[in-house]
Amino acid sequence: MTTVEFQAKVENGVIMVPQKYQQDLAEVSTIKIILLKQSEKQTMQFHIIDELAQNPISVPGIRSITREQMHER
């Protein structure tokens, strides 16, 4: 058994399988599916974190430290 994990949107009760996995499924007659439903609130929090990671906000008075400084004891 091969395990594949991906995120997909549900539209009108239909889950779209990403293109890169569709060929593998063309030759299979039965699959096992486990759904992990994510609430809209959780999804929004991840989008905010992703956006902040891509576009960090500078905060006055906060200085950046190096990895070595962070792990000094």
PyMOL Python script that loads the backbone (N, CA, C, O; Angstrom):
from pymol import cmd

cmd.read_pdbstr("""\
ATOM      1  N   MET A   1       0.853  -1.178   0.000  1.00  0.00           N
ATOM      2  CA  MET A   1       0.000   0.000   0.000  1.00  0.00           C
ATOM      3  C   MET A   1       0.897   1.239   0.000  1.00  0.00           C
ATOM      4  O   MET A   1       1.861   1.314   0.761  1.00  0.00           O
ATOM      5  N   THR A   2       0.581   2.181  -0.834  1.00  0.00           N
ATOM      6  CA  THR A   2       1.315   3.438  -0.930  1.00  0.00           C
ATOM      7  C   THR A   2       0.501   4.540  -0.274  1.00  0.00           C
ATOM      8  O   THR A   2      -0.718   4.597  -0.442  1.00  0.00           O
ATOM      9  N   THR A   3       1.160   5.413   0.469  1.00  0.00           N
ATOM     10  CA  THR A   3       0.481   6.524   1.128  1.00  0.00           C
ATOM     11  C   THR A   3       0.798   7.819   0.390  1.00  0.00           C
ATOM     12  O   THR A   3       1.952   8.100   0.066  1.00  0.00           O
ATOM     13  N   VAL A   4      -0.241   8.597   0.132  1.00  0.00           N
ATOM     14  CA  VAL A   4      -0.094   9.899  -0.522  1.00  0.00           C
ATOM     15  C   VAL A   4      -0.857  10.905   0.324  1.00  0.00           C
ATOM     16  O   VAL A   4      -1.984  10.641   0.743  1.00  0.00           O
ATOM     17  N   GLU A   5      -0.249  12.054   0.575  1.00  0.00           N
ATOM     18  CA  GLU A   5      -0.913  13.090   1.357  1.00  0.00           C
ATOM     19  C   GLU A   5      -0.929  14.383   0.561  1.00  0.00           C
ATOM     20  O   GLU A   5       0.086  14.788  -0.007  1.00  0.00           O
ATOM     21  N   PHE A   6      -2.092  15.029   0.523  1.00  0.00           N
ATOM     22  CA  PHE A   6      -2.205  16.325  -0.141  1.00  0.00           C
ATOM     23  C   PHE A   6      -3.380  17.076   0.447  1.00  0.00           C
ATOM     24  O   PHE A   6      -4.248  16.481   1.084  1.00  0.00           O
ATOM     25  N   GLN A   7      -3.410  18.386   0.236  1.00  0.00           N
ATOM     26  CA  GLN A   7      -4.537  19.206   0.652  1.00  0.00           C
ATOM     27  C   GLN A   7      -5.346  19.545  -0.579  1.00  0.00           C
ATOM     28  O   GLN A   7      -4.797  19.790  -1.653  1.00  0.00           O
ATOM     29  N   ALA A   8      -6.663  19.556  -0.413  1.00  0.00           N
ATOM     30  CA  ALA A   8      -7.533  19.855  -1.545  1.00  0.00           C
ATOM     31  C   ALA A   8      -8.759  20.611  -1.055  1.00  0.00           C
ATOM     32  O   ALA A   8      -9.179  20.466   0.093  1.00  0.00           O
ATOM     33  N   LYS A   9      -9.310  21.398  -1.922  1.00  0.00           N
ATOM     34  CA  LYS A   9     -10.569  22.074  -1.631  1.00  0.00           C
ATOM     35  C   LYS A   9     -11.711  21.165  -2.047  1.00  0.00           C
ATOM     36  O   LYS A   9     -11.591  20.378  -2.986  1.00  0.00           O
ATOM     37  N   VAL A  10     -12.827  21.286  -1.328  1.00  0.00           N
ATOM     38  CA  VAL A  10     -14.025  20.520  -1.649  1.00  0.00           C
ATOM     39  C   VAL A  10     -15.009  21.479  -2.298  1.00  0.00           C
ATOM     40  O   VAL A  10     -15.363  22.503  -1.714  1.00  0.00           O
ATOM     41  N   GLU A  11     -15.451  21.149  -3.506  1.00  0.00           N
ATOM     42  CA  GLU A  11     -16.424  21.975  -4.216  1.00  0.00           C
ATOM     43  C   GLU A  11     -17.622  21.117  -4.575  1.00  0.00           C
ATOM     44  O   GLU A  11     -17.506  20.160  -5.341  1.00  0.00           O
ATOM     45  N   ASN A  12     -18.775  21.465  -4.017  1.00  0.00           N
ATOM     46  CA  ASN A  12     -20.014  20.710  -4.245  1.00  0.00           C
ATOM     47  C   ASN A  12     -19.841  19.237  -3.887  1.00  0.00           C
ATOM     48  O   ASN A  12     -20.364  18.361  -4.576  1.00  0.00           O
ATOM     49  N   GLY A  13     -19.106  18.966  -2.805  1.00  0.00           N
ATOM     50  CA  GLY A  13     -18.913  17.599  -2.351  1.00  0.00           C
ATOM     51  C   GLY A  13     -17.888  16.802  -3.133  1.00  0.00           C
ATOM     52  O   GLY A  13     -17.744  15.601  -2.905  1.00  0.00           O
ATOM     53  N   VAL A  14     -17.172  17.438  -4.050  1.00  0.00           N
ATOM     54  CA  VAL A  14     -16.187  16.738  -4.881  1.00  0.00           C
ATOM     55  C   VAL A  14     -14.780  17.166  -4.460  1.00  0.00           C
ATOM     56  O   VAL A  14     -14.485  18.356  -4.358  1.00  0.00           O
ATOM     57  N   ILE A  15     -13.923  16.178  -4.220  1.00  0.00           N
ATOM     58  CA  ILE A  15     -12.526  16.437  -3.879  1.00  0.00           C
ATOM     59  C   ILE A  15     -11.698  16.259  -5.141  1.00  0.00           C
ATOM     60  O   ILE A  15     -11.728  15.198  -5.765  1.00  0.00           O
ATOM     61  N   MET A  16     -10.967  17.287  -5.515  1.00  0.00           N
ATOM     62  CA  MET A  16     -10.133  17.211  -6.710  1.00  0.00           C
ATOM     63  C   MET A  16      -8.765  16.640  -6.354  1.00  0.00           C
ATOM     64  O   MET A  16      -8.056  17.189  -5.510  1.00  0.00           O
ATOM     65  N   VAL A  17      -8.401  15.543  -6.996  1.00  0.00           N
ATOM     66  CA  VAL A  17      -7.091  14.922  -6.802  1.00  0.00           C
ATOM     67  C   VAL A  17      -6.082  15.687  -7.655  1.00  0.00           C
ATOM     68  O   VAL A  17      -6.328  15.916  -8.839  1.00  0.00           O
ATOM     69  N   PRO A  18      -4.944  16.087  -7.066  1.00  0.00           N
ATOM     70  CA  PRO A  18      -3.935  16.807  -7.850  1.00  0.00           C
ATOM     71  C   PRO A  18      -3.501  16.015  -9.086  1.00  0.00           C
ATOM     72  O   PRO A  18      -3.446  14.786  -9.068  1.00  0.00           O
ATOM     73  N   GLN A  19      -3.201  16.731 -10.131  1.00  0.00           N
ATOM     74  CA  GLN A  19      -2.841  16.144 -11.428  1.00  0.00           C
ATOM     75  C   GLN A  19      -1.727  15.104 -11.308  1.00  0.00           C
ATOM     76  O   GLN A  19      -1.767  14.072 -11.977  1.00  0.00           O
ATOM     77  N   LYS A  20      -0.736  15.373 -10.459  1.00  0.00           N
ATOM     78  CA  LYS A  20       0.414  14.468 -10.381  1.00  0.00           C
ATOM     79  C   LYS A  20       0.069  13.093  -9.809  1.00  0.00           C
ATOM     80  O   LYS A  20       0.861  12.162  -9.948  1.00  0.00           O
ATOM     81  N   TYR A  21      -1.109  12.940  -9.160  1.00  0.00           N
ATOM     82  CA  TYR A  21      -1.514  11.639  -8.626  1.00  0.00           C
ATOM     83  C   TYR A  21      -2.571  10.950  -9.485  1.00  0.00           C
ATOM     84  O   TYR A  21      -2.844   9.767  -9.283  1.00  0.00           O
ATOM     85  N   GLN A  22      -3.157  11.649 -10.417  1.00  0.00           N
ATOM     86  CA  GLN A  22      -4.260  11.091 -11.197  1.00  0.00           C
ATOM     87  C   GLN A  22      -3.844   9.885 -12.033  1.00  0.00           C
ATOM     88  O   GLN A  22      -4.615   8.933 -12.148  1.00  0.00           O
ATOM     89  N   GLN A  23      -2.664   9.897 -12.610  1.00  0.00           N
ATOM     90  CA  GLN A  23      -2.208   8.772 -13.426  1.00  0.00           C
ATOM     91  C   GLN A  23      -2.086   7.506 -12.581  1.00  0.00           C
ATOM     92  O   GLN A  23      -2.464   6.423 -13.027  1.00  0.00           O
ATOM     93  N   ASP A  24      -1.561   7.639 -11.364  1.00  0.00           N
ATOM     94  CA  ASP A  24      -1.422   6.486 -10.470  1.00  0.00           C
ATOM     95  C   ASP A  24      -2.779   5.879 -10.127  1.00  0.00           C
ATOM     96  O   ASP A  24      -2.890   4.666  -9.948  1.00  0.00           O
ATOM     97  N   LEU A  25      -3.803   6.710 -10.035  1.00  0.00           N
ATOM     98  CA  LEU A  25      -5.133   6.225  -9.665  1.00  0.00           C
ATOM     99  C   LEU A  25      -5.894   5.627 -10.846  1.00  0.00           C
ATOM    100  O   LEU A  25      -6.877   4.915 -10.643  1.00  0.00           O
ATOM    101  N   ALA A  26      -5.464   5.898 -12.057  1.00  0.00           N
ATOM    102  CA  ALA A  26      -6.173   5.409 -13.241  1.00  0.00           C
ATOM    103  C   ALA A  26      -6.176   3.887 -13.312  1.00  0.00           C
ATOM    104  O   ALA A  26      -7.095   3.295 -13.877  1.00  0.00           O
ATOM    105  N   GLU A  27      -5.156   3.250 -12.743  1.00  0.00           N
ATOM    106  CA  GLU A  27      -5.037   1.797 -12.822  1.00  0.00           C
ATOM    107  C   GLU A  27      -5.505   1.096 -11.551  1.00  0.00           C
ATOM    108  O   GLU A  27      -5.390  -0.126 -11.451  1.00  0.00           O
ATOM    109  N   VAL A  28      -6.030   1.840 -10.577  1.00  0.00           N
ATOM    110  CA  VAL A  28      -6.448   1.276  -9.293  1.00  0.00           C
ATOM    111  C   VAL A  28      -7.970   1.241  -9.229  1.00  0.00           C
ATOM    112  O   VAL A  28      -8.636   2.203  -9.613  1.00  0.00           O
ATOM    113  N   SER A  29      -8.523   0.119  -8.738  1.00  0.00           N
ATOM    114  CA  SER A  29      -9.980   0.010  -8.670  1.00  0.00           C
ATOM    115  C   SER A  29     -10.536   0.430  -7.314  1.00  0.00           C
ATOM    116  O   SER A  29     -11.685   0.865  -7.235  1.00  0.00           O
ATOM    117  N   THR A  30      -9.743   0.311  -6.239  1.00  0.00           N
ATOM    118  CA  THR A  30     -10.215   0.659  -4.903  1.00  0.00           C
ATOM    119  C   THR A  30      -9.121   1.420  -4.162  1.00  0.00           C
ATOM    120  O   THR A  30      -7.943   1.075  -4.248  1.00  0.00           O
ATOM    121  N   ILE A  31      -9.525   2.457  -3.434  1.00  0.00           N
ATOM    122  CA  ILE A  31      -8.579   3.205  -2.607  1.00  0.00           C
ATOM    123  C   ILE A  31      -9.180   3.394  -1.220  1.00  0.00           C
ATOM    124  O   ILE A  31     -10.395   3.294  -1.044  1.00  0.00           O
ATOM    125  N   LYS A  32      -8.336   3.663  -0.250  1.00  0.00           N
ATOM    126  CA  LYS A  32      -8.769   3.956   1.111  1.00  0.00           C
ATOM    127  C   LYS A  32      -8.518   5.438   1.346  1.00  0.00           C
ATOM    128  O   LYS A  32      -7.423   5.932   1.078  1.00  0.00           O
ATOM    129  N   ILE A  33      -9.522   6.149   1.844  1.00  0.00           N
ATOM    130  CA  ILE A  33      -9.411   7.591   2.048  1.00  0.00           C
ATOM    131  C   ILE A  33      -9.655   7.909   3.514  1.00  0.00           C
ATOM    132  O   ILE A  33     -10.613   7.414   4.109  1.00  0.00           O
ATOM    133  N   ILE A  34      -8.800   8.728   4.093  1.00  0.00           N
ATOM    134  CA  ILE A  34      -8.981   9.235   5.448  1.00  0.00           C
ATOM    135  C   ILE A  34      -9.067  10.750   5.333  1.00  0.00           C
ATOM    136  O   ILE A  34      -8.147  11.384   4.818  1.00  0.00           O
ATOM    137  N   LEU A  35     -10.153  11.333   5.804  1.00  0.00           N
ATOM    138  CA  LEU A  35     -10.346  12.780   5.709  1.00  0.00           C
ATOM    139  C   LEU A  35     -10.045  13.443   7.043  1.00  0.00           C
ATOM    140  O   LEU A  35     -10.510  12.979   8.084  1.00  0.00           O
ATOM    141  N   LEU A  36      -9.286  14.502   7.024  1.00  0.00           N
ATOM    142  CA  LEU A  36      -9.027  15.330   8.191  1.00  0.00           C
ATOM    143  C   LEU A  36      -9.604  16.703   7.878  1.00  0.00           C
ATOM    144  O   LEU A  36      -8.983  17.499   7.174  1.00  0.00           O
ATOM    145  N   LYS A  37     -10.780  16.973   8.397  1.00  0.00           N
ATOM    146  CA  LYS A  37     -11.472  18.222   8.092  1.00  0.00           C
ATOM    147  C   LYS A  37     -10.859  19.366   8.895  1.00  0.00           C
ATOM    148  O   LYS A  37     -10.653  19.257  10.104  1.00  0.00           O
ATOM    149  N   GLN A  38     -10.575  20.457   8.203  1.00  0.00           N
ATOM    150  CA  GLN A  38      -9.973  21.628   8.817  1.00  0.00           C
ATOM    151  C   GLN A  38     -11.003  22.744   8.811  1.00  0.00           C
ATOM    152  O   GLN A  38     -11.594  23.041   7.773  1.00  0.00           O
ATOM    153  N   SER A  39     -11.222  23.369   9.972  1.00  0.00           N
ATOM    154  CA  SER A  39     -12.194  24.449  10.035  1.00  0.00           C
ATOM    155  C   SER A  39     -11.660  25.673   9.303  1.00  0.00           C
ATOM    156  O   SER A  39     -10.452  25.807   9.106  1.00  0.00           O
ATOM    157  N   GLU A  40     -12.548  26.552   8.905  1.00  0.00           N
ATOM    158  CA  GLU A  40     -12.145  27.778   8.203  1.00  0.00           C
ATOM    159  C   GLU A  40     -11.232  28.625   9.084  1.00  0.00           C
ATOM    160  O   GLU A  40     -10.295  29.251   8.589  1.00  0.00           O
ATOM    161  N   LYS A  41     -11.508  28.646  10.405  1.00  0.00           N
ATOM    162  CA  LYS A  41     -10.692  29.441  11.320  1.00  0.00           C
ATOM    163  C   LYS A  41      -9.255  28.922  11.332  1.00  0.00           C
ATOM    164  O   LYS A  41      -8.318  29.719  11.295  1.00  0.00           O
ATOM    165  N   GLN A  42      -9.064  27.598  11.384  1.00  0.00           N
ATOM    166  CA  GLN A  42      -7.722  27.028  11.362  1.00  0.00           C
ATOM    167  C   GLN A  42      -7.029  27.341  10.045  1.00  0.00           C
ATOM    168  O   GLN A  42      -5.848  27.687  10.031  1.00  0.00           O
ATOM    169  N   THR A  43      -7.748  27.224   8.951  1.00  0.00           N
ATOM    170  CA  THR A  43      -7.187  27.504   7.635  1.00  0.00           C
ATOM    171  C   THR A  43      -6.719  28.952   7.558  1.00  0.00           C
ATOM    172  O   THR A  43      -5.639  29.229   7.037  1.00  0.00           O
ATOM    173  N   MET A  44      -7.523  29.875   8.073  1.00  0.00           N
ATOM    174  CA  MET A  44      -7.179  31.292   8.029  1.00  0.00           C
ATOM    175  C   MET A  44      -5.910  31.553   8.837  1.00  0.00           C
ATOM    176  O   MET A  44      -5.064  32.333   8.400  1.00  0.00           O
ATOM    177  N   GLN A  45      -5.752  30.915  10.018  1.00  0.00           N
ATOM    178  CA  GLN A  45      -4.562  31.120  10.827  1.00  0.00           C
ATOM    179  C   GLN A  45      -3.315  30.692  10.069  1.00  0.00           C
ATOM    180  O   GLN A  45      -2.291  31.372  10.138  1.00  0.00           O
ATOM    181  N   PHE A  46      -3.381  29.583   9.351  1.00  0.00           N
ATOM    182  CA  PHE A  46      -2.234  29.129   8.585  1.00  0.00           C
ATOM    183  C   PHE A  46      -1.905  30.111   7.468  1.00  0.00           C
ATOM    184  O   PHE A  46      -0.732  30.357   7.186  1.00  0.00           O
ATOM    185  N   HIS A  47      -2.920  30.671   6.833  1.00  0.00           N
ATOM    186  CA  HIS A  47      -2.669  31.633   5.769  1.00  0.00           C
ATOM    187  C   HIS A  47      -1.979  32.883   6.323  1.00  0.00           C
ATOM    188  O   HIS A  47      -1.097  33.442   5.671  1.00  0.00           O
ATOM    189  N   ILE A  48      -2.370  33.316   7.503  1.00  0.00           N
ATOM    190  CA  ILE A  48      -1.753  34.491   8.108  1.00  0.00           C
ATOM    191  C   ILE A  48      -0.290  34.207   8.427  1.00  0.00           C
ATOM    192  O   ILE A  48       0.577  35.037   8.153  1.00  0.00           O
ATOM    193  N   ILE A  49      -0.010  33.039   9.005  1.00  0.00           N
ATOM    194  CA  ILE A  49       1.372  32.658   9.323  1.00  0.00           C
ATOM    195  C   ILE A  49       2.207  32.584   8.051  1.00  0.00           C
ATOM    196  O   ILE A  49       3.337  33.071   8.015  1.00  0.00           O
ATOM    197  N   ASP A  50       1.649  31.973   7.005  1.00  0.00           N
ATOM    198  CA  ASP A  50       2.364  31.879   5.732  1.00  0.00           C
ATOM    199  C   ASP A  50       2.680  33.267   5.179  1.00  0.00           C
ATOM    200  O   ASP A  50       3.784  33.515   4.695  1.00  0.00           O
ATOM    201  N   GLU A  51       1.706  34.163   5.255  1.00  0.00           N
ATOM    202  CA  GLU A  51       1.912  35.508   4.721  1.00  0.00           C
ATOM    203  C   GLU A  51       2.972  36.264   5.523  1.00  0.00           C
ATOM    204  O   GLU A  51       3.803  36.969   4.950  1.00  0.00           O
ATOM    205  N   LEU A  52       2.940  36.115   6.846  1.00  0.00           N
ATOM    206  CA  LEU A  52       3.949  36.782   7.671  1.00  0.00           C
ATOM    207  C   LEU A  52       5.341  36.205   7.428  1.00  0.00           C
ATOM    208  O   LEU A  52       6.332  36.934   7.477  1.00  0.00           O
ATOM    209  N   ALA A  53       5.422  34.915   7.168  1.00  0.00           N
ATOM    210  CA  ALA A  53       6.719  34.307   6.868  1.00  0.00           C
ATOM    211  C   ALA A  53       7.272  34.852   5.552  1.00  0.00           C
ATOM    212  O   ALA A  53       8.480  35.048   5.417  1.00  0.00           O
ATOM    213  N   GLN A  54       6.393  35.093   4.589  1.00  0.00           N
ATOM    214  CA  GLN A  54       6.807  35.624   3.296  1.00  0.00           C
ATOM    215  C   GLN A  54       7.111  37.124   3.371  1.00  0.00           C
ATOM    216  O   GLN A  54       8.003  37.618   2.681  1.00  0.00           O
ATOM    217  N   ASN A  55       6.352  37.852   4.227  1.00  0.00           N
ATOM    218  CA  ASN A  55       6.478  39.306   4.329  1.00  0.00           C
ATOM    219  C   ASN A  55       6.582  39.714   5.799  1.00  0.00           C
ATOM    220  O   ASN A  55       5.605  40.199   6.368  1.00  0.00           O
ATOM    221  N   PRO A  56       7.744  39.529   6.420  1.00  0.00           N
ATOM    222  CA  PRO A  56       7.870  39.853   7.849  1.00  0.00           C
ATOM    223  C   PRO A  56       7.639  41.337   8.116  1.00  0.00           C
ATOM    224  O   PRO A  56       7.919  42.191   7.275  1.00  0.00           O
ATOM    225  N   ILE A  57       7.126  41.615   9.297  1.00  0.00           N
ATOM    226  CA  ILE A  57       6.851  42.990   9.705  1.00  0.00           C
ATOM    227  C   ILE A  57       7.951  43.436  10.662  1.00  0.00           C
ATOM    228  O   ILE A  57       8.260  42.736  11.626  1.00  0.00           O
ATOM    229  N   SER A  58       8.538  44.595  10.399  1.00  0.00           N
ATOM    230  CA  SER A  58       9.559  45.145  11.296  1.00  0.00           C
ATOM    231  C   SER A  58       8.871  45.803  12.480  1.00  0.00           C
ATOM    232  O   SER A  58       7.920  46.568  12.317  1.00  0.00           O
ATOM    233  N   VAL A  59       9.366  45.494  13.681  1.00  0.00           N
ATOM    234  CA  VAL A  59       8.804  46.071  14.897  1.00  0.00           C
ATOM    235  C   VAL A  59       9.895  46.908  15.558  1.00  0.00           C
ATOM    236  O   VAL A  59      10.972  46.392  15.855  1.00  0.00           O
ATOM    237  N   PRO A  60       9.625  48.208  15.794  1.00  0.00           N
ATOM    238  CA  PRO A  60      10.631  49.068  16.421  1.00  0.00           C
ATOM    239  C   PRO A  60      11.040  48.503  17.785  1.00  0.00           C
ATOM    240  O   PRO A  60      10.197  48.055  18.561  1.00  0.00           O
ATOM    241  N   GLY A  61      12.350  48.532  18.063  1.00  0.00           N
ATOM    242  CA  GLY A  61      12.846  48.069  19.356  1.00  0.00           C
ATOM    243  C   GLY A  61      13.182  46.587  19.394  1.00  0.00           C
ATOM    244  O   GLY A  61      13.779  46.125  20.367  1.00  0.00           O
ATOM    245  N   ILE A  62      12.821  45.837  18.380  1.00  0.00           N
ATOM    246  CA  ILE A  62      13.131  44.407  18.316  1.00  0.00           C
ATOM    247  C   ILE A  62      14.352  44.243  17.418  1.00  0.00           C
ATOM    248  O   ILE A  62      14.379  44.758  16.301  1.00  0.00           O
ATOM    249  N   ARG A  63      15.363  43.524  17.906  1.00  0.00           N
ATOM    250  CA  ARG A  63      16.559  43.312  17.093  1.00  0.00           C
ATOM    251  C   ARG A  63      16.659  41.843  16.703  1.00  0.00           C
ATOM    252  O   ARG A  63      16.231  40.964  17.451  1.00  0.00           O
ATOM    253  N   SER A  64      17.210  41.591  15.563  1.00  0.00           N
ATOM    254  CA  SER A  64      17.409  40.226  15.090  1.00  0.00           C
ATOM    255  C   SER A  64      18.638  39.640  15.761  1.00  0.00           C
ATOM    256  O   SER A  64      19.613  40.348  16.016  1.00  0.00           O
ATOM    257  N   ILE A  65      18.589  38.335  16.047  1.00  0.00           N
ATOM    258  CA  ILE A  65      19.749  37.656  16.606  1.00  0.00           C
ATOM    259  C   ILE A  65      20.107  36.477  15.708  1.00  0.00           C
ATOM    260  O   ILE A  65      19.277  35.966  14.956  1.00  0.00           O
ATOM    261  N   THR A  66      21.356  36.066  15.811  1.00  0.00           N
ATOM    262  CA  THR A  66      21.808  34.945  14.992  1.00  0.00           C
ATOM    263  C   THR A  66      21.385  33.629  15.638  1.00  0.00           C
ATOM    264  O   THR A  66      20.963  33.599  16.794  1.00  0.00           O
ATOM    265  N   ARG A  67      21.502  32.577  14.899  1.00  0.00           N
ATOM    266  CA  ARG A  67      21.168  31.249  15.416  1.00  0.00           C
ATOM    267  C   ARG A  67      22.052  30.903  16.621  1.00  0.00           C
ATOM    268  O   ARG A  67      21.578  30.337  17.606  1.00  0.00           O
ATOM    269  N   GLU A  68      23.333  31.249  16.528  1.00  0.00           N
ATOM    270  CA  GLU A  68      24.262  30.974  17.616  1.00  0.00           C
ATOM    271  C   GLU A  68      23.855  31.724  18.886  1.00  0.00           C
ATOM    272  O   GLU A  68      23.876  31.160  19.981  1.00  0.00           O
ATOM    273  N   GLN A  69      23.485  32.999  18.732  1.00  0.00           N
ATOM    274  CA  GLN A  69      23.045  33.781  19.884  1.00  0.00           C
ATOM    275  C   GLN A  69      21.778  33.189  20.499  1.00  0.00           C
ATOM    276  O   GLN A  69      21.614  33.187  21.719  1.00  0.00           O
ATOM    277  N   MET A  70      20.903  32.696  19.660  1.00  0.00           N
ATOM    278  CA  MET A  70      19.648  32.136  20.126  1.00  0.00           C
ATOM    279  C   MET A  70      19.876  30.893  20.994  1.00  0.00           C
ATOM    280  O   MET A  70      19.143  30.651  21.952  1.00  0.00           O
ATOM    281  N   HIS A  71      20.902  30.112  20.644  1.00  0.00           N
ATOM    282  CA  HIS A  71      21.131  28.844  21.328  1.00  0.00           C
ATOM    283  C   HIS A  71      22.234  28.908  22.382  1.00  0.00           C
ATOM    284  O   HIS A  71      22.634  27.876  22.922  1.00  0.00           O
ATOM    285  N   GLU A  72      22.732  30.121  22.681  1.00  0.00           N
ATOM    286  CA  GLU A  72      23.734  30.267  23.738  1.00  0.00           C
ATOM    287  C   GLU A  72      23.106  29.946  25.082  1.00  0.00           C
ATOM    288  O   GLU A  72      21.938  30.239  25.333  1.00  0.00           O
ATOM    289  N   ARG A  73      23.918  29.332  25.941  1.00  0.00           N
ATOM    290  CA  ARG A  73      23.420  29.028  27.299  1.00  0.00           C
ATOM    291  C   ARG A  73      24.355  29.598  28.314  1.00  0.00           C
ATOM    292  O   ARG A  73      24.124  29.457  29.514  1.00  0.00           O
TER     293      ARG A  73
END
""", "prot")
cmd.dss("prot")
cmd.show_as("cartoon", "prot")
cmd.util.cbc("prot")
cmd.orient("prot")
